[in-house]
Amino acid sequence: MLMNLQYIVVVVLYLIISIDAINCKGCVPLDVFTFDKVISKFKAAIIKFDVAYPYGTKHDEFAKVAEAAYTVPDLLVGEVGVKDYGEKENADLAERYKVNKDDFPVLKLFVAGLSEPYTFSDPEFTADNIKKFIRTKSNVHIGLPGCLEAFDKIATKFSQVHDPEIKKALLREAEDLWDKTTGRADQKTAEVYVKTMRKALEKGDDFVDNELKRVQSLAKGKMSKEKKEEMQQRINILQSFHHEEL
C-alpha cells in the first residue's frame, strides 16, 4: 500500500513538473495547424522553437517575456514544441524555418508585412535582451525596467535623425512631457532621458555610446543590489537611444 502511494505521489509530481515545463504564463502553444492562423493576427510574434517539454534558465527567461507582454496587444508570445521521436510533432515547422534541434531554444520574430522572420542571435539569452530584440526589429514596444514608453519613442526618433534643429524639437517635446509626468519615480526617469538628450546635443552623437560604455563599466563593479538595479535601469534608458533601421 505504501509503495502504491509513493508511486502515485511520484506520478503526480512528474505531471505537475511537466505541465509547468510546457506552459508559461501568457505563452501560446502552437502547432502545424494553428501556427499560420494565429501569428498572422499580430503585428509581431516572438516564437520559441524548443523541445516538447522545455525547462531551464533560458525557458525561464522566455517566460518572463511572455508575462511582460500580457499588456501588449500587438505582440504574440508563442512556443512550438518539437519532437524528434514518435510522430515527430512540429518537426515540419522547425524544418520550414531551418531550425536545428541542436540549437534549441531558437527564437524567431515574425513581423507583419515581412516574408521572413528575424532570428535572435544574442549570446546573452535574457528577458531584457529578448525585449530589446523585439523592440528594435518590430517597433512593438515592450518595456524594460526603468524605461517609459513615451520617452522611448522620442529617444528612438532622436537617435535616427542628424539635423540639430529636429533634435532640439524632440528635446523640447521630451521636456514638455517631463513637465506632465507624475510620480516621483517616473519624474526621475524622465529626467534621465532629458539630460541624455541635452548632453548629446552639446557633445555630439558619440555621447550616448560613450556614456553607455561608461555606465556598463561601472555596473561591473562591486555595489549594493539597489545600486546595481539603478545602474541597469540607466543602461536600459541609454539603450533606448540605439535603434537599428528595419
Secondary structure, DSSP 8 states (H G I E B T S, - for coil): -HHHHHHHHHHHHHHHHHHHHH--TT-EEE-TTTHHHHHTTSSEEEEEEEESS--SHHHHHHHHHHHHGGG-TTEEEEEEEE-SSTT-TTHHHHHHTT--GGG-SEEEEEETT-SS-EE---SS--HHHHHHHHHHHH------TT--HHHHHHHHHHHH---HHHHHHHHHHHHHHHHH--SHHHHHHHHHHHHHHHHHHHH-THHHHHHHHHHHHHHTS---HHHHHHHHHHHHHHHTT-----
